[in-house]
Amino acid sequence: MIVLGLTGSIGMGKSTTAELFREQGIAVFDADQSVHELYHSGAFEAVSARFPKAVRDGAIQRDILGRLVLNDPDAMADLERIIHPLVVSARTDFLRREQEKGSALVVVDIPLLFETKAWRDVDAVVVVSASFDEQRRRVLSRPTMNEEKFSAILHRQLPDAEKRRRSHFTIKSDDGIESARRQTHLLIASLRQTDR
């Protein structure tokens, strides 16, 4: 089974590209979705104990939690110590299930693939990339985003150029979804050929 790591900085189109893999019947592990689920279950007690201000009506509010850790390296490190081992466990379970099913190719969608050293656990890496101007336009069009938050997020992420340098494949998302879909189809076909 080929394990393809999918990554990309904020606003590059990684989540859309993950959907394009799903369209082709490829199972995708979504690290962000796993974190979201953990906030409601396995990590709730530890996160709420460390960040009580992020709890409203018995649930962890991701937007509040994000503000609490964004410019506080110690708080971010504490959150990562709680969450990362649980996400790794969920990813391991996903890979085991897909191996048992006989899947030939799976994707693990991990925004911080390089930053968390998860690249060591995959067979190849594909990065989704776009120009900085396009990235900035997409990110700042989000209702909860501003320049300060965008800058803080970029500061935590490996630069796009370095991600492209360290990846095996690049999907360029500047030209829209149909272009990304064609690139994804070609990549899947190439990996299937290699696996024969």
Phi, psi and omega in degrees: 000127176274128176253113182258122176274126179250127180215176180162146181289169181305136176080007183273344180103020183296315182296321177297319179295323176301320177296325179294325174294317179299322177306327182269011177081014180271129177289136182235128171268123183255106183297321179297318178295323177299317178298315180303316179293323181294327178298336180263347185225261191302331183253002187302310185297314183292318181291317181292329177291320181281327184232066184299332180292344181274356183265128175224129178053040176075015180223151177280126178267112186298324181294320178292315179302317179302317179294326181292328186255344191305313182247024181233093184304323180293317178295319178298317180297320178297315180297317180296324178297327178284313192276315190303314180299326180289323177293319178299319178297317179295321179293319178299318178297317178301312181295322178297315179298317181291324176297316179296328178286343182087022179297137180273332183215133174225159179240135170248115183269104186229104182306317182258046183303312180283318184297327180264005180065019178290346177300337180293340186260009181239163180274331179204158182237133171242130178251140174263129189223154174209170177295157180298320180299318179291318177303310181299316180301314181297313185294315184286351175278351178286139186298331184262010188254148171216174184301319182296315180293318178302313180298318180295320179294315179300324181298330180278342186259145174300137181303146182305317181300321179290322176298317179296320180297324185269354182266158176277329183222151175232132171251119180272127185253005182301325189267016174095178190290325182294321176296315178297322179298315179299315180298321180294317179300315181296320180295315179299316180299319180295317180292323178293324176296316181298325185283350182284000000 
